[in-house]
């Protein structure tokens, strides 16, 4: 079988009647051509069966079409599903993704970013909380943070405070005697701290005294299950058996584990427990008992993150690169999804 001939710029120029310089501009500075000429060259590419040499393009113009993503972990459903949504944006934007899973060690994450820079990434999406936004901004890479501290970079987050209020109000309306929140330790600069603030505010507004249980959750699924089991036993032994205990957990993964402990002990979901998670991930939808949760509009958040990142990348590609005057921060409202647990 004869070897298929590689289509060159000269072939495209001959077919279209344009110079090789004009054809080159189509690949490297498309906006400098009229829309009519862009269409003529694109039609020629389709007819001739041109296959672009991506590596050569990177070497020629330094644009890799790569976006870096740094994500804390994949055992929490929220991060796994958010990553899936971001990766699905390829069809719309054509960018490829280089993903690094963080481990809460600053030097390791800095090494990740240096490696991403070596790949000439055009943008960065950060869900990890380890490196402060001021340092991320100093890398001068178009960056968007999702649900983390982001004073110095653009960000997308849900209104966590509103979500905390929704959870508390729902548990109070459900007749709970005890209002308990289970969360991890994090600084008040973290958006997720708003869940604690909002929950407490809603309780105090009704003259109720909330209880906050904070714990260190390590980085394995099994160890988190063990910690949730300990917290469940602590709650179950401390509060009167006939009290209705309203428990709001930091995310759906923790909440579904908590429900599992209730079912393991009582063989059914008793009327004396009301449980609410956060995120509305598959963990809530597939829980043995339908898990009530505060839903983050994750698809909307992923879409807006890509739009905001793409805006910054396009500004940087201009002949005279531009940057935003100040970081853009987008906050999206959550919603309550009521199921069987509350």
C-alpha positions as CSV (number, residue, x, y, z in Angstrom):
1,X,0.0,0.0,0.0
2,X,1.4,3.4,-1.0
3,X,2.3,5.7,1.9
4,X,-0.2,8.5,2.3
5,X,1.4,11.9,1.3
6,X,1.7,14.4,4.0
7,X,-0.2,17.7,3.2
8,X,2.1,20.7,3.5
9,X,1.6,24.4,3.7
10,X,2.8,24.5,0.0
11,X,-0.1,22.2,-0.9
12,X,-2.6,24.4,0.9
13,X,-1.2,27.5,-0.7
14,X,-1.4,26.0,-4.2
15,X,-5.0,24.8,-3.6
16,X,-6.2,28.2,-2.3
17,X,-4.0,30.5,-4.3
18,X,-2.7,32.1,-1.1
19,X,0.9,32.5,-0.2
20,X,2.5,30.2,2.4
21,X,2.8,33.2,4.7
22,X,-0.9,33.7,4.6
23,X,-1.5,30.0,5.3
24,X,0.9,30.2,8.2
25,X,-1.0,33.2,9.6
26,X,-4.2,31.0,9.6
27,X,-2.5,28.7,12.1
28,X,-0.6,31.3,14.2
29,X,-2.6,34.5,14.0
30,X,-6.0,33.6,12.6
31,X,-7.7,36.8,13.5
32,X,-5.4,38.7,11.2
33,X,-7.2,37.1,8.2
34,X,-10.7,38.0,7.0
35,X,-13.5,35.5,7.8
36,X,-13.8,34.8,4.1
37,X,-10.1,33.8,3.8
38,X,-10.3,31.8,7.0
39,X,-13.1,29.8,5.5
40,X,-11.3,29.2,2.2
41,X,-8.3,27.8,4.1
42,X,-10.4,25.7,6.4
43,X,-12.3,24.3,3.4
44,X,-8.9,23.4,1.8
45,X,-7.8,21.6,4.9
46,X,-10.9,19.5,4.9
47,X,-10.6,18.6,1.2
48,X,-6.9,17.9,1.4
49,X,-7.2,15.9,4.6
50,X,-4.6,18.0,6.4
51,X,-3.5,16.8,9.9
52,X,-2.0,19.5,12.0
53,X,1.4,18.8,13.7
54,X,0.6,19.9,17.2
55,X,4.2,19.6,18.4
56,X,5.5,21.8,15.6
57,X,2.9,24.4,16.4
58,X,4.0,24.5,20.1
59,X,7.6,24.9,19.1
60,X,6.7,27.6,16.6
61,X,4.5,29.8,18.7
62,X,4.9,28.6,22.3
63,X,1.2,28.0,22.6
64,X,0.5,24.5,23.9
65,X,-3.3,24.5,24.2
66,X,-2.8,22.8,27.6
67,X,-4.6,23.8,30.8
68,X,-3.2,22.6,34.1
69,X,-5.5,21.4,36.9
70,X,-4.5,20.9,40.5
71,X,-7.0,19.0,42.5
72,X,-6.8,17.9,46.2
73,X,-8.0,14.3,45.8
74,X,-10.4,12.1,44.0
75,X,-11.9,10.1,47.0
76,X,-14.3,13.0,47.8
77,X,-17.1,12.8,45.2
78,X,-17.2,16.6,44.7
79,X,-13.7,16.8,43.3
80,X,-14.0,13.7,41.1
81,X,-17.3,15.1,39.6
82,X,-15.9,18.6,39.2
83,X,-12.9,17.2,37.4
84,X,-15.1,15.2,35.1
85,X,-17.1,18.4,34.2
86,X,-14.0,20.4,33.5
87,X,-12.5,17.7,31.3
88,X,-15.8,17.6,29.3
89,X,-15.2,21.2,28.2
90,X,-12.7,20.0,25.6
91,X,-15.4,19.8,23.0
92,X,-16.2,23.5,23.4
93,X,-12.8,25.0,23.9
94,X,-10.3,22.4,22.4
95,X,-7.9,22.7,25.3
96,X,-6.2,19.6,26.7
97,X,-5.7,19.1,30.4
98,X,-2.8,18.1,32.5
99,X,-4.1,17.0,35.9
100,X,-2.1,16.8,39.1
101,X,-3.5,15.4,42.4
102,X,-2.3,17.4,45.3
103,X,-1.2,16.1,48.7
104,X,-1.4,19.2,50.8
105,X,2.4,19.7,50.7
106,X,3.4,23.1,49.5
107,X,6.8,22.1,48.0
108,X,5.2,19.2,46.0
109,X,2.5,21.5,44.6
110,X,5.1,24.1,43.7
111,X,7.0,21.4,41.8
112,X,3.8,20.5,40.0
113,X,3.3,24.1,38.9
114,X,7.0,24.3,37.7
115,X,6.4,21.1,35.6
116,X,3.2,22.6,34.2
117,X,5.1,25.7,33.2
118,X,7.6,23.5,31.4
119,X,4.7,22.2,29.3
120,X,3.9,25.8,28.5
121,X,0.4,25.6,29.9
122,X,-1.8,28.5,28.8
123,X,-4.0,28.5,31.9
124,X,-4.4,26.9,35.4
125,X,-7.4,25.8,37.4
126,X,-6.8,25.2,41.1
127,X,-9.1,23.4,43.5
128,X,-6.3,22.6,46.0
129,X,-6.1,24.9,49.1
130,X,-2.4,24.5,49.8
131,X,-0.7,27.4,48.0
132,X,-2.0,31.0,48.8
133,X,-3.5,32.9,46.0
134,X,-0.9,35.7,46.2
135,X,1.8,33.2,45.3
136,X,-0.3,31.7,42.5
137,X,-0.8,35.2,41.1
138,X,2.9,35.7,41.0
139,X,3.3,32.9,38.4
140,X,1.5,35.2,36.0
141,X,-0.5,32.3,34.4
142,X,-4.2,32.9,33.7
143,X,-5.7,31.2,36.7
144,X,-9.1,30.4,38.1
145,X,-9.7,29.0,41.6
146,X,-12.8,26.9,42.4
147,X,-14.0,26.8,46.0
148,X,-10.8,28.0,47.7
149,X,-9.2,31.2,49.0
150,X,-8.7,33.4,46.0
151,X,-8.1,37.0,47.0
152,X,-5.5,37.6,44.3
153,X,-6.8,35.4,41.5
154,X,-10.1,34.9,39.7
155,X,-12.5,32.5,41.4
156,X,-15.8,30.6,41.2
157,X,-17.5,29.5,44.3
158,X,-21.0,28.7,45.7
159,X,-22.5,31.0,48.3
160,X,-21.5,28.7,51.2
161,X,-23.0,31.0,53.9
162,X,-26.4,30.8,52.2
163,X,-26.0,27.0,52.0
164,X,-25.2,26.8,55.8
165,X,-28.3,28.9,56.5
166,X,-30.5,26.6,54.3
167,X,-29.3,23.5,56.1
168,X,-29.9,25.0,59.6
169,X,-33.4,26.4,58.7
170,X,-34.4,23.0,57.2
171,X,-33.3,21.1,60.3
172,X,-35.1,23.5,62.6
173,X,-38.3,23.3,60.5
174,X,-37.9,19.5,60.7
175,X,-38.3,19.7,64.5
176,X,-34.7,18.9,65.5
177,X,-33.9,19.1,69.2
178,X,-30.1,19.2,68.6
179,X,-28.4,21.1,65.8
180,X,-25.0,19.7,65.0
181,X,-22.5,20.5,62.3
182,X,-19.6,18.2,61.4
183,X,-16.7,19.7,59.5
184,X,-12.9,19.8,59.2
185,X,-10.5,22.4,60.3
186,X,-9.8,25.2,57.8
187,X,-9.0,29.0,57.9
188,X,-11.8,31.5,57.8
189,X,-10.4,32.7,54.5
190,X,-11.7,29.5,52.9
191,X,-15.1,29.9,51.2
192,X,-16.3,26.7,52.9
193,X,-16.0,28.4,56.3
194,X,-19.2,30.2,55.3
195,X,-21.0,26.9,55.8
196,X,-20.2,27.2,59.5
197,X,-21.0,30.9,59.7
198,X,-24.3,30.5,57.9
199,X,-25.4,27.5,60.0
200,X,-24.6,29.3,63.2
201,X,-26.3,32.5,62.2
202,X,-29.5,30.7,61.3
203,X,-29.5,28.8,64.6
204,X,-28.9,32.0,66.7
205,X,-31.7,33.8,64.8
206,X,-34.1,31.2,66.1
207,X,-32.5,31.3,69.6
208,X,-31.0,27.9,69.1
209,X,-27.5,26.8,70.2
210,X,-25.6,25.0,67.4
211,X,-22.8,22.5,68.1
212,X,-19.7,22.3,65.9
213,X,-17.7,19.1,65.8
214,X,-14.4,19.7,63.9
215,X,-12.0,16.9,63.2
216,X,-8.9,16.1,61.2
217,X,-9.8,14.0,58.2
218,X,-6.8,12.3,56.7
219,X,-6.2,11.5,53.0
220,X,-7.6,8.0,52.6
221,X,-11.2,6.8,52.2
222,X,-10.8,4.2,54.8
223,X,-9.4,6.6,57.5
224,X,-12.3,9.0,56.8
225,X,-14.8,6.2,57.3
226,X,-13.2,5.4,60.6
227,X,-13.3,9.0,61.7
228,X,-17.0,9.4,60.7
229,X,-17.8,6.2,62.7
230,X,-16.1,7.7,65.8
231,X,-18.1,11.0,65.4
232,X,-21.4,9.1,65.0
233,X,-20.7,7.1,68.2
234,X,-19.8,10.3,70.0
235,X,-23.1,11.9,68.9
236,X,-25.2,8.8,69.5
237,X,-24.0,8.3,73.0
238,X,-24.0,11.9,74.1
239,X,-27.5,13.0,73.1
240,X,-30.7,11.6,74.6
241,X,-32.1,8.7,72.5
242,X,-35.5,10.4,72.1
243,X,-34.1,13.7,70.8
244,X,-34.2,14.4,67.1
245,X,-30.6,15.0,66.2
246,X,-30.1,17.2,63.1
247,X,-26.6,16.7,61.6
248,X,-25.2,18.8,58.8
249,X,-22.0,17.4,57.4
250,X,-19.3,19.1,55.3
251,X,-20.0,17.2,52.1
252,X,-22.0,14.3,50.7
253,X,-19.2,11.8,51.0
254,X,-19.1,12.4,54.8
255,X,-22.9,12.5,55.1
256,X,-23.4,9.2,53.2
257,X,-20.8,7.6,55.5
258,X,-22.7,9.0,58.5
259,X,-26.0,7.5,57.2
260,X,-24.2,4.2,56.7
261,X,-23.3,4.2,60.4
262,X,-26.9,4.9,61.4
263,X,-28.2,2.1,59.3
264,X,-25.5,-0.3,60.6
265,X,-26.5,0.3,64.2
266,X,-30.3,0.7,63.9
267,X,-30.9,-1.5,60.7
268,X,-33.2,1.3,59.4
269,X,-33.1,5.1,59.3
270,X,-34.8,6.2,62.6
271,X,-37.0,9.3,63.1
272,X,-34.5,10.5,65.7
273,X,-31.9,11.5,63.0
274,X,-32.0,14.1,60.3
275,X,-29.0,14.3,58.1
276,X,-28.0,16.9,55.5
277,X,-24.9,16.8,53.2
278,X,-23.4,19.4,50.8
279,X,-22.8,19.3,47.0
280,X,-25.5,17.0,45.6
281,X,-23.0,14.6,44.1
282,X,-23.6,11.0,43.2
283,X,-22.9,10.1,46.9
284,X,-26.2,11.8,47.8
285,X,-28.1,10.4,44.9
286,X,-26.9,6.8,45.4
287,X,-27.0,6.8,49.2
288,X,-28.8,3.8,50.7
289,X,-31.3,6.3,52.0
290,X,-32.0,9.3,49.8
291,X,-29.6,12.0,51.2
292,X,-30.9,15.5,51.7
293,X,-28.2,17.9,50.6
294,X,-27.3,21.5,49.7
295,X,-26.7,21.4,46.0
296,X,-23.8,23.2,44.3
297,X,-24.6,23.9,40.7
298,X,-21.4,22.2,39.6
299,X,-22.1,22.2,35.9
300,X,-22.6,25.9,36.0
301,X,-19.5,26.4,38.1
302,X,-17.3,24.4,35.7
303,X,-18.7,26.3,32.7
304,X,-18.2,29.7,34.3
305,X,-14.7,28.7,35.4
306,X,-13.8,27.8,31.8
307,X,-15.4,30.9,30.5
308,X,-13.4,33.1,32.9
309,X,-10.2,31.2,32.2
310,X,-10.7,31.4,28.5
311,X,-11.2,35.2,28.8
312,X,-7.9,35.6,30.5
313,X,-6.1,33.4,28.0
314,X,-7.5,35.2,25.0
315,X,-6.5,38.5,26.5
316,X,-2.9,37.3,27.0
317,X,-2.8,36.1,23.3
318,X,-3.3,39.5,21.9
319,X,-0.4,41.3,20.1
320,X,-0.3,43.6,23.1
321,X,-1.2,41.3,26.0
322,X,-3.9,42.5,28.4
323,X,-4.8,41.5,31.9
324,X,-7.9,42.1,34.0
325,X,-7.8,45.2,36.2
326,X,-8.6,43.1,39.2
327,X,-9.6,39.5,39.9
328,X,-13.1,38.5,39.1
329,X,-15.0,36.6,41.8
330,X,-18.2,34.8,40.9
331,X,-20.5,33.5,43.6
332,X,-23.4,31.2,42.7
333,X,-26.4,30.4,44.9
334,X,-26.9,26.9,46.1
335,X,-30.3,25.1,46.5
336,X,-31.8,22.6,48.9
337,X,-32.5,19.1,47.6
338,X,-34.8,17.4,50.1
339,X,-34.8,13.6,50.2
340,X,-35.5,11.0,52.8
341,X,-32.9,11.9,55.5
342,X,-34.3,15.3,56.4
